[in-house]
Amino acid sequence: MAELLLDSHDLQAIDRLLAPAVDGDSSDDLLPVGVLRALTELFALTVAGVSEINRHGGEPLRTRTFPPQADDPCEYSLRVTLQADTGPQVVHVFLGRAGPAFTVRDRVLFRLLTPMLEERVVAALSHRPVTHGLSPCELRVLTLVAKGAANREVSDALSVSVATVRKHLEHVYDKLGVRSRTAAVAMVFPQTFAS
């Protein structure tokens, strides 16, 4: 069966998919650019991408595509939804193209690659802190709060106004569905309250 689906070029691209991350790939990448590039080699005329979506609100947290500046509208697409056991995010790995339509071979091959893609995504998610959809600025503020800093101390440390610190904390509370600093810290940094 594999001989009907794959040729030697395909097998080389799959080897690149399975290869460990290379220089230039960020450790917080859900799928390194090398994996996305290999997907475009396996599926001709295709844009490959990964999107991280907030499971609760549905808003995209970030998206990465290869090629990076893909502007063509994608009339046809294949997508798989992955999620780790922890965290508020859902990850979509997708392929898109303007045409021709994806073949049976393409759909079967993408489905066969799904466990490997899932393994890469889950590994990436487990090696970074759970952010609960907080922006980098909100996370920096909450990190200082978790260390016991008052709003004025956070303001001084980050070179922002106290009003900005309060606004960031309001956004944190809204995103986490909590009402206090203590509850927010307990949710994002549970180890702080571990006995």
Summary of the structure (lengths in Angstrom):
residues: 195
radius of gyration: 20.5
end to end distance: 54.9
largest distance: 65.8
contacts: 532
relative contact order: 0.11
helix: 48%
strand: 16%
